Amino acid sequence: MKRALLMAVAALGALPLVAQAHARLISADPADGSVLIQAPRDITLKFSEAAQLTMLSIQKDDAPADAAARKLAVPSGAKAQFTIAAPPLTPGHYSMHFRVLSDDNHVVSGTVRFTVGAQGSAAPP
């Protein structure tokens, strides 16, 4: 009886930890650090839970400092996986920046780096 009570208290104590979980990126296509022979047609981001994608942009790493990143149109609504048409990309190293809003209103952002084309022999910066 005492053991069951202790287990129940421990389980209840862990509930706030579960409730505070934030969406995290599980996988991306193109994957972080990947080298692609040709530019991707689509970009796919898969998260640990449904979240609202609020920003997605791609920027060529050797772009001039004053060049703005290409912001992509993002769908409305919360989902665990997003697939978005990729813009035309020339050979080079790219950084893709994303931001999502979790169910608990926590903002999560991240970056995925990949390389397209002939420059694939060199590692991205």
CORDAUR-V221059 format. One line per field, one symbol per residue. ss: DSSP state (~ for helix, > for strand, _ for the rest). A space follows every 50 residues. Layout:
ss: ???
This chain:
ss: _~~~~~~~~~~~~~~~~~~_____>>>>>____>>>_____>>>>>>>>> >>>>>>>>>>_________>>______>>>>>>>>______>>>>>>>>> >>____>>>>>>>>>>~~~~~____
